Amino acid sequence: MNLRLSPLLLAPLLLCASLADAAEPSADADAASGAGCESLLTVVRHSLEKEIGAACAAPASIPEPATACATQREPLRAIVDFIGKRKAASADECDTLLEVNKRLRSLPPKG
């Protein structure tokens, strides 16, 4: 399986990792960090949704490549579903973003 996520996802995920590992000296910093993680999580979710919704490059006359393309997108769909479930449960956005980062990094490279 070959998946390659948009390079636009790398910077937000690295920023999230640094935010989550940073010491939080005050309640204001906690709120700012949470808001930052929420914003980054939104960007990641939208990027994944665009990736999932993009047309497969396979010609319509060959069904197998199109099926393989859809199969390759299943892990991305699972990550989007995970984000939605965590948001519905009012889970910590920074923890969610860290888990999403781990899941994205575990995907095989595309191409």
C-alpha positions in Angstrom: 0.0 0.0 0.0 1.4 3.4 -1.0 0.1 6.5 0.7 1.7 9.9 0.7 0.1 12.6 2.6 0.2 16.2 1.5 3.5 18.0 2.7 1.2 20.6 4.2 0.4 18.2 7.0 4.0 17.9 8.2 4.4 21.4 9.6 1.1 21.3 11.7 2.0 17.9 13.0 5.5 18.9 14.1 4.1 22.0 15.7 1.6 19.9 17.6 4.3 17.6 18.9 6.3 20.6 20.1 3.2 22.1 21.8 2.3 18.9 23.5 5.8 18.4 24.8 6.2 22.0 26.0 5.8 22.9 29.6 2.5 24.7 30.3 3.3 27.4 32.9 -0.2 28.9 33.3 -3.9 28.5 32.6 -3.6 31.1 29.7 -0.9 28.9 28.2 -3.1 25.9 28.6 -6.0 27.7 26.8 -3.7 28.9 24.0 -2.1 25.5 23.5 -5.6 23.8 23.4 -6.8 26.4 20.9 -3.6 25.8 18.8 -4.1 22.1 18.9 -7.8 22.5 17.9 -6.8 24.6 14.9 -4.1 22.2 13.8 -6.5 19.3 14.2 -9.0 21.1 12.0 -6.4 21.7 9.3 -5.3 18.0 9.4 -8.9 16.8 9.3 -9.7 19.0 6.3 -6.5 17.9 4.5 -7.3 14.2 5.1 -10.8 14.8 3.8 -9.4 16.4 0.7 -7.0 13.5 0.2 -9.9 11.0 0.6 -12.1 12.9 -1.7 -9.5 13.3 -4.5 -10.2 11.3 -7.6 -8.1 8.1 -8.1 -5.6 8.3 -11.0 -6.7 5.0 -12.4 -8.6 4.8 -15.7 -12.3 4.0 -15.3 -11.9 1.0 -17.7 -9.6 -0.8 -15.2 -11.6 -1.5 -12.0 -8.7 -3.1 -10.0 -6.6 0.1 -9.7 -9.6 2.1 -8.6 -10.4 -0.5 -6.0 -6.8 -0.5 -4.8 -7.0 3.3 -4.6 -10.1 3.2 -2.4 -8.5 0.5 -0.2 -5.4 2.7 0.3 -7.6 5.5 1.5 -9.2 3.4 4.3 -6.5 4.2 6.9 -7.1 7.9 6.1 -10.8 7.5 6.6 -10.2 5.7 9.9 -8.1 8.6 11.1 -10.8 11.1 10.1 -13.4 8.9 12.0 -11.0 8.8 15.0 -10.8 12.6 15.0 -14.6 12.9 14.9 -15.1 10.4 17.7 -12.6 12.2 19.9 -14.2 15.6 19.2 -17.7 14.1 20.0 -16.3 12.9 23.3 -14.8 16.3 24.1 -11.3 14.7 24.4 -8.2 16.8 24.7 -7.3 18.1 21.3 -3.5 18.0 21.9 -3.7 14.3 22.9 -5.9 13.6 19.8 -3.4 15.4 17.6 -0.5 13.4 19.0 -2.3 10.2 18.3 -3.2 11.3 14.8 0.4 12.1 14.2 1.4 8.6 15.3 -1.1 7.1 13.0 -0.1 9.2 10.1 3.6 8.4 10.6 2.8 4.7 10.7 1.4 4.8 7.2 3.6 3.6 4.4 5.1 6.2 2.0 3.3 6.8 -1.2 4.9 6.2 -4.5 
